[in-house]
C-alpha cells in the first residue's frame, strides 16, 4: 500500500459512517472513469500499450490502494492455471477440469472470508468470483475453437477461440481494471474485438448519418454521455444506499424493537431492508458499467430499429425491471444479468447432450454451480431452496390463472387484468423480500429468527399455493380454461417454453422429478431389452432412485 494513502479515506469514512475499504472501493470505481478515458486515447494501432496500461492500473488498485499482495497471488494461480489447462490439455474434458480447478480454488477464498467474518473489508473474493466466470468461459471457448463449425451452435461459433491469445493479451483480459473488483464479466472474444477495434466496424450498407461519431482517427465511438449517465445514476444509488441503510439494516430486524411493530410494518421493514441492500448493488454495477462504456467495451452496435448506438453489452442490472417485477422470472432475469448468461451458456447448455433438450440434470448442475459460486453461508442456501419453490408457484399462476385475465386468444388483456397485475406485483415483491432476507443475514440462526418474526408468511403462501395446485382445483381450472380459450390455449401450451434457469434456480422442480422418474423407467426398459430381469422400482425404492438422480432428498 502506498504511504499515507489511507489518511483521506479515514476522514471520509468518519464523515459518512462507512468503512475505509468500502470508501476506497467506491473511489476506485470513480477513478476508473478518467483512467478509462486515458485508455481509450491510447492509439488503436498500439494494443500492447493498452494492455500494459490496464495491468499497471490494476496493480495499483490491488497493491497501492488495497495492499492485496495475497490477492495478486490468488488471481495469478487462477489465471495461470486456467491458461495452462486450456493450452496443454487436449481433451473433451478440458473445460470441466478447468471448471473444477477454478471453482475449487475460489471455494478456498470463500471459506477464508467466511471465517474471517469481516464483510466490511475488501478482499480478493469478489474479484475472484468475476474471474471464475471469465476463465471458465475462456476454457470452453478454447475447446470450441478446436471443433469444426458444424459441431457448434451459433453462440459457440461466435465465442470460439481458434488461437490462444498472447500472454500480454490474456493478462490484459484477466486484469481489465474497470471490471476488476466487481465485474461485469465478459468473454475473451469481446476483449479481443475491443482491443483490435473490430468491434466498432460499421456493417456494410449502414446509413452514414447513423454511424457512431468518433474523434480524429480513433475507431472507438464517443461514449462520454452514456458513461456519465451511468456514473450519475451509480452515485445516486450509492447516496440512497447510505441514507436507507441507516434506517433499515440487519441490526433493526434482529433487535428487540422490531417486535414492537405491527406485523404489516415488520413486513414493510423487511421489504425496505432488501431494497436498501439492492441499492448498493445498483450503485456498484452502474459505476463499473459506466467505466466500461467510457473505455468502449460496452459498445453493442447500432440498434436497427432506432438507428441509435447501443451501450448495453455489459449491463448487469435493470433496477426498474426488478422494482416493477410482477413475477419471479421478471425479477430474476433483471438481476445479475451477466451471471445469468454465464450459467446459461457455460453450465446449463454444456451439460446437455447434443441433440437433446436440457432437463433436470442441466437444472441440477446449474443450481449447484450457482450456489457454490456464491459461497457457503447458510443463508444463501435457504434463499436458493425457497426461491426454487417460488418459481414453481409463479409458473402455476402464470399458466393456470393469468389466461383468465386475457382475451381467449391470449393476445390482449381484459379490463380486469390491471387487478391481476396489482396482486401479482405485491405478491412478488413481498415474497422476494422474505426469500432474499437470508442472503443479507447470512447465518442460519439469524435467518430463521427473522423469518419467524414475520410468521414464515411466504413459506405458508407457497405451501398453500402448491397444495391448491396439487388438489382437484387444478383440474377444474384446466377444464375452465379449455372451455374458455380453446383452441388458442392448446396452441400456446404446445409452444410454451420455460427457458434456462435464472441464477441457477430450477424453473419447475416438479417437472425435474417427473423427468427423473422417466429416466428410471427408461433404464429399466433398456435392461429388459438386453435380456435382464429388471423391474420398475416402487415405493421407497423408487423414491431412493429418484433422489439419486436429482442429487437431493424429496
C-alpha positions as CSV (number, residue, x, y, z in Angstrom):
1,X,0.0,0.0,0.0
2,X,1.3,3.5,-0.8
3,X,2.3,5.5,2.2
4,X,-0.3,7.8,3.7
5,X,-2.9,6.8,1.1
6,X,-5.4,5.8,3.8
7,X,-5.5,9.3,5.5
8,X,-8.1,10.9,3.3
9,X,-10.2,7.8,3.3
10,X,-10.2,7.6,7.1
11,X,-11.5,11.2,7.2
12,X,-14.2,10.3,4.6
13,X,-15.2,7.1,6.5
14,X,-15.7,9.1,9.7
15,X,-17.9,11.6,7.9
16,X,-20.0,9.1,6.0
17,X,-20.2,6.2,8.5
18,X,-18.8,3.7,6.1
19,X,-15.6,1.6,6.4
20,X,-12.3,2.8,4.9
21,X,-12.2,-0.2,2.5
22,X,-15.8,0.5,1.3
23,X,-14.9,4.1,0.6
24,X,-11.7,3.1,-1.2
25,X,-13.7,0.7,-3.3
26,X,-16.2,3.4,-4.5
27,X,-13.2,5.7,-5.1
28,X,-11.6,3.1,-7.3
29,X,-14.7,2.9,-9.4
30,X,-14.8,6.7,-9.8
31,X,-11.1,6.8,-10.6
32,X,-11.6,4.3,-13.3
33,X,-13.5,6.9,-15.3
34,X,-10.6,9.3,-16.1
35,X,-8.3,6.3,-16.4
36,X,-10.7,4.7,-18.9
37,X,-10.7,8.0,-20.8
38,X,-6.9,7.7,-21.0
39,X,-7.1,4.1,-22.0
40,X,-9.4,5.0,-24.9
41,X,-7.0,7.6,-26.1
42,X,-4.0,5.2,-26.4
43,X,-3.6,4.7,-30.2
44,X,-5.6,1.9,-31.7
45,X,-2.6,0.7,-33.5
46,X,-0.7,0.0,-30.3
47,X,-2.8,-2.6,-28.4
48,X,0.2,-3.7,-26.4
49,X,0.3,-0.2,-24.8
50,X,-3.4,-0.6,-23.8
51,X,-2.6,-4.0,-22.2
52,X,0.3,-2.6,-20.3
53,X,-1.7,0.4,-19.1
54,X,-4.5,-2.0,-17.9
55,X,-2.1,-4.2,-16.0
56,X,-0.4,-1.1,-14.4
57,X,-3.7,0.4,-13.2
58,X,-4.9,-3.0,-11.8
59,X,-1.7,-3.5,-9.9
60,X,-2.1,0.0,-8.4
61,X,-5.6,-0.9,-7.3
62,X,-4.6,-4.3,-5.8
63,X,-1.4,-3.2,-4.1
64,X,-1.2,0.5,-3.9
65,X,-4.8,1.0,-2.8
66,X,-5.8,-2.2,-1.0
67,X,-2.5,-3.9,-0.1
68,X,-3.8,-7.1,-1.6
69,X,-0.5,-8.9,-2.2
70,X,-2.1,-12.2,-1.4
71,X,-4.9,-11.2,-3.8
72,X,-2.3,-11.0,-6.6
73,X,-1.2,-14.5,-5.8
74,X,-4.8,-15.7,-5.8
75,X,-5.5,-14.2,-9.2
76,X,-2.2,-15.4,-10.6
77,X,-2.9,-19.0,-9.5
78,X,-6.3,-19.0,-11.1
79,X,-5.3,-17.3,-14.4
80,X,-2.0,-19.2,-14.9
81,X,-3.8,-22.5,-14.0
82,X,-6.6,-21.8,-16.5
83,X,-4.2,-20.9,-19.3
84,X,-2.1,-24.0,-18.8
85,X,-5.1,-26.2,-18.7
86,X,-6.5,-24.7,-21.8
87,X,-3.2,-24.8,-23.6
88,X,-1.9,-28.3,-22.7
89,X,-4.9,-30.5,-22.1
90,X,-6.4,-31.5,-25.4
91,X,-9.4,-33.5,-24.2
92,X,-13.2,-33.1,-24.3
93,X,-12.9,-32.9,-20.5
94,X,-10.6,-29.9,-20.6
95,X,-13.3,-27.3,-19.7
96,X,-14.5,-29.4,-16.9
97,X,-11.0,-29.8,-15.5
98,X,-10.7,-26.0,-15.7
99,X,-14.1,-25.6,-14.0
100,X,-13.2,-27.9,-11.1
101,X,-9.8,-26.2,-10.6
102,X,-11.2,-22.7,-10.7
103,X,-14.3,-23.4,-8.5
104,X,-12.2,-25.3,-6.0
105,X,-9.7,-22.5,-5.8
106,X,-12.4,-20.0,-5.3
107,X,-14.0,-22.1,-2.6
108,X,-10.9,-21.7,-0.5
109,X,-11.3,-17.9,-0.7
110,X,-15.0,-18.2,0.2
111,X,-14.2,-20.3,3.3
112,X,-11.4,-17.9,4.3
113,X,-13.7,-14.9,4.0
114,X,-16.5,-16.6,5.9
115,X,-14.2,-17.5,8.9
116,X,-12.7,-14.0,8.8
117,X,-16.2,-12.6,9.3
118,X,-15.2,-9.1,8.2
119,X,-17.7,-8.2,5.5
120,X,-16.8,-4.5,5.6
121,X,-13.2,-5.3,4.5
122,X,-12.4,-5.7,0.8
123,X,-10.6,-8.9,-0.1
124,X,-9.9,-10.7,-3.3
125,X,-13.0,-12.9,-3.2
126,X,-15.2,-10.6,-5.3
127,X,-12.6,-10.2,-8.0
128,X,-12.1,-13.9,-8.0
129,X,-15.8,-14.6,-8.5
130,X,-15.7,-12.4,-11.6
131,X,-12.5,-14.1,-12.8
132,X,-14.1,-17.6,-12.4
133,X,-16.8,-16.6,-14.8
134,X,-14.3,-15.2,-17.3
135,X,-11.9,-18.1,-17.1
136,X,-14.4,-21.0,-17.2
137,X,-15.9,-19.3,-20.2
138,X,-12.3,-19.0,-21.6
139,X,-11.7,-22.7,-21.3
140,X,-15.0,-23.6,-23.1
141,X,-14.2,-21.1,-25.8
142,X,-10.8,-22.6,-26.4
143,X,-12.4,-26.1,-26.6
144,X,-15.0,-24.8,-29.1
145,X,-12.1,-23.4,-31.2
146,X,-10.7,-27.0,-31.6
147,X,-14.0,-28.3,-33.0
148,X,-15.3,-28.0,-36.6
149,X,-18.0,-25.3,-37.1
150,X,-20.6,-27.9,-38.0
151,X,-20.5,-29.3,-34.4
152,X,-21.1,-25.9,-32.8
153,X,-24.2,-23.8,-32.1
154,X,-24.3,-20.3,-33.3
155,X,-23.2,-18.7,-30.0
156,X,-20.4,-21.2,-29.7
157,X,-19.1,-20.3,-33.1
158,X,-19.2,-16.6,-32.2
159,X,-17.3,-17.1,-28.9
160,X,-14.8,-19.8,-30.1
161,X,-11.1,-19.0,-29.7
162,X,-9.2,-20.6,-32.6
163,X,-5.8,-19.5,-31.4
164,X,-4.6,-19.0,-27.9
165,X,-4.0,-15.3,-27.0
166,X,-0.6,-14.0,-26.2
167,X,0.3,-13.8,-22.6
168,X,0.1,-10.0,-22.7
169,X,-3.4,-10.0,-24.2
170,X,-4.5,-12.7,-21.8
171,X,-3.2,-10.7,-18.8
172,X,-5.0,-7.6,-20.0
173,X,-8.2,-9.6,-20.3
174,X,-7.7,-11.0,-16.8
175,X,-6.9,-7.6,-15.2
176,X,-9.2,-5.3,-17.1
177,X,-9.3,-2.6,-14.4
178,X,-12.8,-1.1,-15.0
179,X,-14.3,-4.5,-14.2
180,X,-11.6,-6.0,-12.0
181,X,-13.1,-5.8,-8.5
182,X,-16.8,-6.1,-9.1
183,X,-17.4,-7.0,-12.7
184,X,-19.0,-7.2,-15.1
185,X,-17.7,-10.4,-16.6
186,X,-17.3,-10.8,-20.3
187,X,-15.8,-13.3,-22.8
188,X,-12.3,-13.1,-24.3
189,X,-13.7,-12.6,-27.8
190,X,-15.3,-9.4,-26.6
191,X,-12.0,-8.2,-25.2
192,X,-10.1,-9.2,-28.4
193,X,-12.6,-7.4,-30.7
194,X,-12.4,-4.3,-28.4
195,X,-8.6,-4.2,-28.3
196,X,-8.3,-4.9,-32.1
197,X,-11.2,-2.4,-32.6
198,X,-13.0,-4.8,-34.9
199,X,-16.0,-4.4,-32.5
200,X,-16.5,-0.9,-33.9
201,X,-16.7,-1.8,-37.6
202,X,-19.9,-0.5,-39.1
203,X,-21.9,-3.1,-41.0
204,X,-22.0,-2.6,-44.8
205,X,-24.9,-0.6,-46.0
206,X,-25.3,1.4,-42.8
207,X,-26.6,4.9,-43.4
208,X,-23.6,7.2,-42.8
209,X,-25.8,9.5,-40.8
210,X,-26.4,6.7,-38.3
211,X,-22.8,5.7,-37.9
212,X,-21.4,6.4,-34.4
213,X,-19.4,9.6,-34.1
214,X,-15.7,9.3,-33.4
215,X,-12.9,11.7,-32.7
216,X,-10.0,12.1,-35.1
217,X,-8.7,8.7,-36.3
218,X,-10.0,6.8,-33.3
219,X,-12.4,4.0,-34.1
220,X,-13.9,3.8,-30.6
221,X,-17.1,5.9,-30.8
222,X,-17.8,8.8,-28.4
223,X,-19.1,7.4,-25.2
224,X,-18.8,10.2,-22.7
225,X,-22.5,10.9,-22.4
226,X,-23.8,7.3,-21.7
227,X,-20.8,6.8,-19.4
228,X,-21.7,10.0,-17.5
229,X,-25.3,9.0,-17.2
230,X,-24.2,5.7,-15.6
231,X,-21.9,7.5,-13.3
232,X,-24.6,9.9,-12.1
233,X,-27.1,7.0,-11.7
234,X,-24.5,5.0,-9.8
235,X,-23.7,7.8,-7.4
236,X,-27.4,8.5,-6.8
237,X,-27.9,4.8,-5.9
238,X,-24.9,4.9,-3.6
239,X,-26.3,8.1,-1.9
240,X,-29.7,6.4,-1.4
241,X,-28.0,3.3,0.0
242,X,-26.1,5.4,2.5
243,X,-29.4,7.0,3.6
244,X,-31.6,4.0,3.6
245,X,-29.1,1.7,5.2
246,X,-29.1,3.9,8.3
247,X,-32.9,3.4,8.6
248,X,-33.2,-0.2,7.5
249,X,-30.4,-2.6,8.4
250,X,-29.7,-6.0,9.9
251,X,-29.4,-4.7,13.4
252,X,-33.0,-3.4,13.2
253,X,-34.6,-6.7,12.2
254,X,-32.6,-8.6,14.7
255,X,-33.2,-6.2,17.6
256,X,-36.0,-6.2,20.2
257,X,-37.5,-3.0,18.8
258,X,-38.5,-4.8,15.6
259,X,-41.1,-6.9,17.5
260,X,-42.7,-3.8,18.9
261,X,-44.1,-3.0,15.4
262,X,-47.2,-4.5,13.9
263,X,-47.0,-7.4,11.5
264,X,-47.5,-5.3,8.4
265,X,-44.9,-2.8,9.5
266,X,-42.4,-5.7,10.1
267,X,-43.1,-6.9,6.6
268,X,-42.6,-3.4,5.3
269,X,-39.2,-3.1,7.1
270,X,-38.1,-6.4,5.7
271,X,-39.0,-5.1,2.2
272,X,-37.0,-2.0,2.8
273,X,-34.1,-4.0,4.1
274,X,-34.0,-5.8,0.8
275,X,-34.4,-2.6,-1.1
276,X,-31.6,-0.8,0.7
277,X,-29.3,-3.8,0.1
278,X,-30.2,-3.8,-3.6
279,X,-29.3,0.0,-3.8
280,X,-25.7,-0.9,-3.0
281,X,-25.5,-3.3,-6.0
282,X,-27.4,-0.9,-8.3
283,X,-24.8,1.7,-7.5
284,X,-21.7,-0.5,-7.8
285,X,-22.8,-2.2,-11.0
286,X,-23.9,1.1,-12.6
287,X,-20.5,2.7,-11.8
288,X,-18.4,-0.2,-13.1
289,X,-20.6,-0.5,-16.3
290,X,-20.1,3.2,-16.9
291,X,-16.3,2.9,-16.8
292,X,-16.5,0.0,-19.2
293,X,-18.7,2.2,-21.5
294,X,-16.2,5.0,-21.4
295,X,-13.4,2.6,-22.4
296,X,-15.5,1.5,-25.4
297,X,-16.1,-2.1,-24.2
298,X,-19.8,-1.5,-23.5
299,X,-20.4,-0.9,-27.2
300,X,-23.1,-3.2,-28.7
301,X,-23.6,-1.8,-32.2
302,X,-26.4,0.1,-33.8
303,X,-30.0,-0.6,-33.0
304,X,-31.6,-1.5,-36.3
305,X,-34.9,-0.2,-35.2
306,X,-33.9,3.2,-33.8
307,X,-30.6,3.7,-35.5
308,X,-29.1,4.7,-32.2
309,X,-25.8,3.4,-30.8
310,X,-26.3,0.8,-28.0
311,X,-24.0,0.7,-25.0
312,X,-25.5,-2.1,-23.0
313,X,-23.2,-5.0,-23.9
314,X,-22.1,-5.3,-20.3
315,X,-25.3,-4.3,-18.5
316,X,-25.6,-6.3,-15.3
317,X,-28.8,-5.0,-13.6
318,X,-32.0,-3.3,-14.6
319,X,-33.3,-1.6,-11.4
320,X,-36.7,-0.7,-12.9
321,X,-37.2,-4.2,-14.1
322,X,-36.7,-5.6,-10.6
323,X,-38.6,-3.0,-8.6
324,X,-41.6,-3.3,-11.0
325,X,-41.5,-7.1,-11.4
326,X,-44.8,-8.8,-11.4
327,X,-43.4,-12.4,-11.4
328,X,-40.3,-14.2,-10.3
329,X,-38.9,-14.6,-13.8
330,X,-39.0,-10.8,-14.4
331,X,-37.4,-10.3,-11.0
332,X,-34.5,-12.7,-11.5
333,X,-33.7,-12.0,-15.2
334,X,-33.1,-8.3,-14.4
335,X,-30.7,-9.1,-11.6
336,X,-27.0,-10.0,-12.1
337,X,-27.6,-10.5,-15.8
338,X,-24.1,-11.5,-16.7
339,X,-24.1,-14.3,-14.1
340,X,-27.4,-15.5,-15.6
341,X,-25.7,-15.5,-19.1
342,X,-22.7,-17.4,-17.7
343,X,-24.7,-20.0,-16.0
344,X,-26.9,-20.5,-19.2
345,X,-24.1,-20.6,-21.7
346,X,-21.4,-22.4,-19.8
347,X,-23.3,-24.8,-17.5
348,X,-27.0,-25.3,-18.4
349,X,-26.4,-25.8,-22.1
350,X,-23.0,-27.5,-21.7
351,X,-24.2,-30.5,-19.6
352,X,-27.0,-31.2,-22.1
353,X,-26.0,-33.9,-24.7
354,X,-26.0,-32.7,-28.3
355,X,-29.4,-33.1,-29.9
356,X,-31.3,-33.2,-26.6
357,X,-33.3,-30.6,-24.7
358,X,-32.0,-29.5,-21.3
359,X,-33.6,-31.5,-18.5
360,X,-33.3,-32.0,-14.8
361,X,-29.6,-32.8,-15.0
362,X,-28.9,-29.4,-16.5
363,X,-31.1,-27.7,-13.9
364,X,-29.5,-29.5,-11.0
365,X,-25.9,-28.8,-12.3
366,X,-26.8,-25.1,-12.8
367,X,-28.3,-24.9,-9.4
368,X,-25.3,-26.4,-7.6
369,X,-22.9,-24.3,-9.6
370,X,-24.7,-21.1,-8.8
371,X,-24.9,-22.0,-5.1
372,X,-21.2,-22.8,-4.8
373,X,-20.2,-19.8,-6.8
374,X,-21.9,-17.5,-4.3
375,X,-20.3,-19.1,-1.3
376,X,-21.1,-21.2,1.7
377,X,-23.1,-19.0,4.1
378,X,-26.2,-21.0,5.2
379,X,-28.4,-18.0,4.3
380,X,-27.6,-18.4,0.6
381,X,-28.9,-21.9,0.6
382,X,-32.1,-21.1,2.5
383,X,-32.8,-18.4,-0.2
384,X,-32.0,-20.7,-3.1
385,X,-34.1,-23.6,-1.9
386,X,-37.1,-21.4,-1.2
387,X,-36.7,-19.4,-4.4
388,X,-37.0,-22.7,-6.4
389,X,-40.4,-23.2,-4.9
390,X,-41.3,-19.6,-5.6
391,X,-40.5,-20.3,-9.3
392,X,-43.0,-23.3,-9.3
393,X,-45.7,-21.2,-7.7
394,X,-45.2,-18.3,-10.1
395,X,-45.3,-20.8,-13.0
396,X,-48.6,-22.3,-11.9
397,X,-50.2,-18.8,-11.5
398,X,-49.0,-17.7,-14.9
399,X,-50.1,-21.0,-16.6
400,X,-53.5,-21.6,-15.0
401,X,-54.7,-18.2,-13.6
402,X,-53.3,-15.4,-15.8
403,X,-55.1,-16.7,-19.0
404,X,-58.4,-15.8,-17.3
405,X,-57.4,-12.1,-17.5
406,X,-56.6,-12.2,-21.2
407,X,-58.8,-12.5,-24.2
408,X,-59.4,-16.1,-25.4
409,X,-56.7,-15.8,-28.0
410,X,-54.2,-14.7,-25.3
411,X,-53.2,-11.6,-27.2
412,X,-54.9,-8.7,-25.3
413,X,-55.6,-8.0,-21.6
414,X,-59.1,-7.8,-20.3
415,X,-60.2,-4.8,-18.2
416,X,-59.7,-7.0,-15.1
417,X,-56.0,-7.6,-16.0
418,X,-54.9,-4.5,-14.1
419,X,-56.1,-6.1,-10.8
420,X,-54.2,-9.3,-11.6
421,X,-51.1,-7.2,-12.3
422,X,-51.5,-5.3,-9.0
423,X,-52.0,-8.5,-7.0
424,X,-49.0,-10.3,-8.6
425,X,-46.8,-7.2,-8.1
426,X,-47.4,-7.1,-4.4
427,X,-47.2,-10.9,-4.1
428,X,-43.8,-11.0,-6.0
429,X,-42.3,-8.1,-4.1
430,X,-43.4,-9.3,-0.6
431,X,-42.4,-12.9,-1.3
432,X,-39.0,-12.0,-2.6
433,X,-38.2,-9.6,0.3
434,X,-38.8,-12.7,2.6
435,X,-36.9,-15.1,0.3
436,X,-33.8,-12.9,-0.1
437,X,-33.6,-11.9,3.6
438,X,-31.2,-14.8,4.4
439,X,-28.9,-13.5,1.6
440,X,-28.4,-10.4,3.7
441,X,-28.5,-12.0,7.2
442,X,-26.1,-14.8,6.1
443,X,-26.3,-17.1,9.2
444,X,-28.8,-19.9,9.7
445,X,-29.9,-18.7,13.1
446,X,-30.4,-15.1,12.1
447,X,-32.4,-16.1,9.0
448,X,-34.8,-18.4,10.9
449,X,-35.2,-15.7,13.6
450,X,-36.3,-13.0,11.2
451,X,-38.5,-15.5,9.2
452,X,-40.2,-16.5,12.5
453,X,-40.7,-12.8,13.4
454,X,-42.9,-12.5,10.3
455,X,-44.6,-15.8,10.9
456,X,-43.0,-17.5,7.9
457,X,-45.7,-15.9,5.8
458,X,-44.0,-16.5,2.4
459,X,-43.5,-20.2,3.3
460,X,-47.1,-20.5,4.2
461,X,-48.2,-18.7,1.0
462,X,-46.1,-21.0,-1.2
463,X,-47.3,-24.2,0.7
464,X,-50.9,-23.1,0.3
465,X,-50.4,-22.4,-3.4
466,X,-48.7,-25.8,-4.0
467,X,-51.4,-27.6,-2.1
468,X,-54.0,-25.8,-4.2
469,X,-52.4,-26.8,-7.5
470,X,-52.0,-30.4,-6.2
471,X,-55.7,-30.6,-5.5
472,X,-58.6,-31.2,-7.8
473,X,-58.9,-27.5,-8.1
474,X,-56.1,-27.6,-10.7
475,X,-58.2,-29.9,-12.9
476,X,-61.2,-27.6,-12.6
477,X,-59.0,-24.6,-13.7
478,X,-57.8,-26.6,-16.7
479,X,-61.3,-27.6,-17.7
480,X,-62.5,-24.0,-17.4
481,X,-59.6,-22.7,-19.4
482,X,-60.2,-25.3,-22.1
483,X,-63.8,-24.3,-22.4
484,X,-62.9,-20.6,-22.5
485,X,-59.8,-20.5,-24.6
486,X,-59.8,-23.5,-26.9
487,X,-58.1,-23.9,-29.4
488,X,-55.8,-20.9,-28.7
489,X,-54.8,-22.3,-25.3
490,X,-53.8,-25.7,-26.7
491,X,-51.6,-24.0,-29.3
492,X,-50.0,-21.8,-26.6
493,X,-49.3,-24.8,-24.4
494,X,-47.6,-26.6,-27.2
495,X,-45.3,-23.6,-27.8
496,X,-44.7,-23.0,-24.1
497,X,-41.1,-22.9,-23.0
498,X,-39.6,-22.4,-19.6
499,X,-36.2,-21.3,-20.7
500,X,-33.0,-21.8,-18.8
501,X,-32.8,-21.4,-15.0
502,X,-32.2,-17.9,-13.7
503,X,-29.3,-17.6,-11.2
504,X,-29.3,-21.4,-11.3
505,X,-32.8,-21.8,-9.8
506,X,-34.8,-24.6,-11.4
507,X,-37.9,-23.3,-13.2
508,X,-40.0,-26.3,-12.3
509,X,-38.9,-28.7,-9.6
510,X,-41.9,-30.9,-10.2
511,X,-41.0,-31.3,-13.8
512,X,-37.5,-32.3,-12.7
513,X,-38.9,-35.1,-10.5
514,X,-41.1,-36.3,-13.4
515,X,-38.1,-36.4,-15.7
516,X,-36.1,-38.3,-13.1
517,X,-38.9,-40.9,-12.8
518,X,-39.0,-41.2,-16.6
519,X,-35.2,-41.8,-16.8
520,X,-35.5,-44.6,-14.2
521,X,-38.2,-46.2,-16.3
522,X,-36.1,-45.9,-19.5
523,X,-33.2,-47.5,-17.7
524,X,-35.4,-50.4,-16.6
525,X,-36.8,-50.9,-20.2
526,X,-33.3,-50.8,-21.6
527,X,-32.2,-53.6,-19.3
528,X,-35.2,-55.6,-20.2
529,X,-34.4,-55.3,-23.9
530,X,-30.9,-56.5,-23.2
531,X,-32.3,-59.6,-21.6
532,X,-32.1,-58.6,-18.0
533,X,-34.7,-59.1,-15.3
534,X,-35.0,-55.6,-14.1
535,X,-38.4,-54.4,-12.8
536,X,-39.8,-50.9,-12.2
537,X,-39.0,-50.0,-8.6
538,X,-41.9,-49.0,-6.4
539,X,-42.4,-47.2,-3.1
540,X,-39.3,-46.4,-1.1
541,X,-37.0,-48.0,-3.8
542,X,-38.4,-45.6,-6.5
543,X,-38.0,-42.7,-4.1
544,X,-34.4,-43.6,-3.5
545,X,-33.7,-43.9,-7.2
546,X,-35.3,-40.6,-8.0
547,X,-33.4,-38.9,-5.1
548,X,-30.1,-40.4,-6.5
549,X,-31.0,-38.9,-9.9
550,X,-31.8,-35.5,-8.5
551,X,-29.0,-35.4,-6.1
552,X,-31.2,-34.2,-3.3
553,X,-33.9,-35.6,-0.9
554,X,-37.6,-35.3,-1.8
